[in-house]
């Protein structure tokens, strides 16, 4: 495995990738932004809200 100059010894590869100065192409950036914007505008299903409430209630009970 070859380490780049930006990778620190013992640093997880995900962290090294996140620190990369490589730019995301504009076309990809705008497409991802559009896609995730649409997802963020979708309502949360009632079943999912119920599951989250159950988890919160369980955590409060511990």
C-alpha positions in Angstrom: 0.0 0.0 0.0 1.4 3.4 -1.0 0.7 6.3 1.3 0.2 9.7 -0.2 1.8 12.8 1.4 -1.6 13.7 2.8 -2.1 10.5 4.7 -0.8 10.4 8.2 0.4 7.1 9.7 -2.5 5.3 11.4 -5.1 7.6 9.8 -8.1 5.7 8.4 -8.4 5.8 4.6 -11.8 7.5 4.9 -10.3 10.4 6.8 -7.4 10.8 4.3 -10.0 10.8 1.4 -12.0 13.5 3.2 -8.9 15.7 3.6 -8.1 15.5 -0.1 -7.9 18.8 -1.9 -9.2 17.2 -5.1 -12.3 19.1 -6.3 -15.6 17.5 -7.3 -16.5 18.4 -10.9 -19.2 21.1 -11.1 -21.5 18.8 -13.1 -21.4 16.1 -10.4 -21.6 18.6 -7.5 -24.8 20.2 -8.9 -26.3 16.9 -9.7 -25.7 15.5 -6.2 -27.0 18.7 -4.7 -30.2 18.4 -6.7 -30.6 14.8 -5.8 -30.1 15.2 -2.1 -32.2 18.4 -2.1 -35.1 16.3 -3.4 -34.6 13.7 -0.7 -34.4 16.2 2.1 -37.8 17.6 1.0 -39.5 14.2 1.2 -41.7 13.7 4.3 -40.6 11.2 6.9 -42.9 8.1 6.9 -45.1 7.7 10.0 -43.6 4.2 10.5 -40.2 5.6 10.7 -41.3 8.3 13.2 -42.9 5.6 15.3 -39.6 3.6 15.3 -37.6 6.7 16.3 -40.0 7.4 19.2 -39.6 3.8 20.4 -35.9 4.2 20.4 -36.1 7.6 22.2 -38.4 6.1 24.8 -36.1 3.1 25.3 -33.1 5.4 25.8 -34.9 7.5 28.3 -35.9 4.4 30.3 -32.3 3.2 30.6 
